[in-house]
Amino acid sequence: MKPFSLSVPASSANIGPGFDSLGLAVDLYLTLTVSANNTWGIDQQSEMLPAFNNYKEHFIYQVANQTAALYGKELPACYMTINSAIPLARGLGSSASAIVAGIELANQCCQLGLSSNEKLQLATEREGHPDNVAAALLGGLVVTAYNDDKSIDVCKINQLNIDILVFIPQEELKTDVSRQVLPEVYSRSQAAKAGSIGNVFIAALMNENYELAGKMMEKDIFHEPFRAKLIAKYDAIKRMTKELGAYGTVISGAGPTMLSFFPKGTGAAIKQKLQNTFSSYHIQQREIDFTGVRVETKLV
């Protein structure tokens, strides 16, 4: 096996009305450098990665090992150097990136020759919904549907003429905790209204009508009204971003990170104004990653 490196972008899910169906790839990365070795070794070089005692406990190894086993292969021993700029439990798809990395690790080490669709199927079955993993795998803004027969339909939007700011707090918020505040059932009228909001949101994005898209992304019914109480300074962030010209501001994934769409070219100046006000948040201007997972073979 030739040494290789792989990188997987972070992702923001939901983007307002796209509950468990919209994912946006963001230019924060989980990176692995991999080479063959006599025994397993994992060197983590980021504080944003969870601690582990031995390689068999490592989540990426577990995903890779299980993926290899599904195809009757044994994952060979490797030495991996892992780095990450994706904060854990902040609503930026850290687990999805790790799942995609584990599947790609098995694909490369065992020469599985998996297609993008096969990788997406494996990742979705592991994650439980396709939005984050599809964005991490494919890049761009992905619109997904996870069907009753477990098949996945996906459409990728490759152009968004906007600036993006993310508001990353210090505290974590586990996805399972954030899901506990959601209703188990929605009425027919709520579902119909939510569906129409999502439809207009996507149509507005496709037509580059970002004013209308921003209006729709702030009208979510499925999750944001219930999760807002879990997010520190939620109302203040939404109010000030709107005053500074944001198209829309929403919870990123399950939170507690928040995400704003701004007119192209305005993000840098606005970021500084917001950072001065919301010092407890790490505010970043981020770009959309339109490529998704990348693999590069290393020369020896």
N, C-alpha and C positions, 0 to 999 in steps of 0.2 A: 504494500500500500504506500503510495506517495504521500508525503505530508501535504496537508491542505488547511485552509482556514475557511471559516464560514461566519457570516454576520446576519443577524435577524433584527429588523426594526421593531421598535415599540409600536403600540397601537392604541387608539382611542375608539371606544365603541359607543353605540347608541346615537351620538351626535343629536341629542334631543329626541325626536319621535321614532328613531330607528332601533327600538329596543330589541336586543339580541339579533339584529339583522344588519346594521350598518357598522363598518369598521374603517378607520382611517389610519394608514401607516405613517409614523412620525419618525424623524431622523434622530432618535436615540437608539443605541444598538447594544445587543448582546453579541459578543464575539468569542469564537473558539478557534484556537490553533491546535491542530491534531497531528500526531505522528505515531507510527507503530512503535511498540515497546514490548519488552519481555513481560512486564507486569503492568497493571493499571496504576496510573498516577494522575491526580487532578490538582492543578495549581490555580486557586482562585485569587484574582488580583484586584478585586473590587469589594468595598464594604456593602455594596448594594446586592450582594449575593448571599443566600442563606447559608448558615454554617452546616457542616456535615462531619461525621466521624470517620466514615470509610467510603470508598467509591460506590459500594452497593447501595448506600443510602442516598446518593446524589440523584436528584430528580431527572436531570438530563440523561444520566447513565440508565436509569430505570426505563425511561421512554425509549431510548435507543435499543436497549436489550430486549424489551417486549416487542418492539417493531421487528427486529431481526428474527425473533422466535416465530412471529406470525408467518414468516416466509421460509421457515425451516433452516435458518442460518444461526450461526453462533457469532456473537459480537467479538471481534479480536481485541486483545489488550492494546490499549493506547495510552499515550501521555497527552493530556489536554491542559492547555492554558486557557482559562476562562476570564473574561472581563465583561463588565456591564455598566452602562450608563442609565439603565432603566430602573427607577425606584420601585421597591417592592410594595405591594398592597396599596397602590395610589391610584388605580384606575387607568394605568398605561400599559396594560397587557403583558406584565412580566411573566406570568405563567404561560400565556400563549406563545411568547417568544421562546421560552424554554422547551415547550412541546415541539414547536417547529424545528428548533435546533436538534432535539433528540432524534426526531424522525430523519432529518437530513444527515445526522451523524451515522445512523444505521444505513441509510441509503448509500453513502459514500464508502463506509468501511466494508460493507458486505456486497457492494456492487449490485444493489437491488434494481436499479434502473426504474425507479418509481416516477410516474408522471405527476404533474401538478395536481391533477384531479385525485389521484390515489393518495398523495400526501395530504390534501385537504380533507379527504374522507377520514383518514387515520387521525388527523389532528382534531377534527370536529368531534369524533367519537370520544376522544380523550377529554376535550375541553367541555363538551356538552352543548355548545352552540358555535356557529361558524364565523361570527363577525370578526373577533380579534385574530383568530388563526388565519383566516383568509387574507386579512390585511397584512399580517406578518409574512405570509407566504408569497403573496402576489404584489403587494404594494398598492399605492393609490387609495382611492375611496372605493370600497367594495360594498355592493348591495347584495345581500344573501337571503336565501330561503332554505330552511332545514325541513325537509318533507317527512311525512309520516312513515315512508318506506326507508328513511335514513339517507336518501339521496340528497344532494345539495345543488342548488342552482345559484349561480353567482354572476354578477355583472360588474365590471370594473370601470370607474370613471377616472380618466387619466389627465384631466385638466381642471384645476380650480385656481382662479386668479385672485387669491386672497392671501393675507398675512394671518398667521396663527400664533396666538399667545396661550401658554399653559401656565396655570397657577398651581404649583406643587407645594402642599403643606408638609410640615415635618411629621405629623402624625399619620399612622397607617389606618386603613379601613378595610377589613377583610370583606371579600365579595359575599361570603355566606351571611355575614352580619347585615350587609346592605340589602341583601335579598329578603331578609326576614321582615322588613318593614313594608314590603309590597303586598297588595291584595292578592288573594288566591283567585278571585273571580272579578271580571268586569262585565258590566251590563252590555246589552246589544248596542244601545245608543252610544255608550262610551267607546266601544270597539269600532263602531262605524265612524265616529268623530276622529278617533286616533288614526284610523286608516286613511281618512281624507287628508289629515294634516301631513302624514308621512308622504302621501302621493304628491301633494303640492310642493313639499320640501324638495323632493328629488327632481321634479319637473323644473322648479326654480333654479336649482343648481345647474341642471343641464342647459338651461337657457341663460346662465350667468346673470340671473336676476337675484343678486345676493341680498338686496334689501328684503325681498319677499322670503328668500330662504332663511334669513336671520329671524324674521317674524315667526316662521313656522317652527324653527328649531327651538324656540322658546315656548311653544304651545303644547309640549308633550303632555300626555295623559297617563301613559303607562308606568313611568318610574320616577320622573323628576319631582313631582309634587310631594312624594312620600320620602324621598331621600334628602330633600333640601334641608331638613332639620338636622341631618347628620353632618352637614358641611359648615365649618366655621366661616363666618362673614359672608355667607352665601348671598344674602340680599344686598349687602354693601358692594360686593364685587360686581354683581349684575347691574346695579344702579350706576356705578362709576364707569364701567366699561361702556354702557349705553351713552352716558354723557360725553364720553371721549370718542364716540363715533362707531362703536362696535355694531356689526350686523346682528350678532347674537352671541350669547354666552350661556353655556350649558355645563352640566356635570360630565366629566370624562369617564366613560364606563360606569362602574359602580361607585366612583368617587374614591377619595375626597378631592382629587385634582379637578380643577375646572378648566374649560377651554373656551376661547373666544375667537370668532372670525372678525377680522378687520379689513378695510380696504387695502389693496396692495400698495406697499410703500409707506404705510403709516405705522407699522408695528413697532419699529425700533424706538421712535420718539415716545410713543404711548407707553411702552414697556417701562421706561424710566419713571414716568409720572406715577404709574401704578405701583411700582416697587417701593417708591417713597411712602406711599400710603399703606400698603399691605406688606409690612416688613416681616411678618411671620410666614409669608409665602415666598418660595423661590419662583420668580416669574421668568419664563424663558420665551423667546421667540423661536419657533421651530418651523422647519420646512416639511412638506409632505414627501415621503419616500415613495417614489413611483416604481421601484424595482422589486422590493420584497427581499426574500432570502437570497444571499449571494454566496457562491462557493468559488474559491480560488486555489488552484493547485500550486504548491510551493516547489520551486526548483531546488534540487540538492546538489 
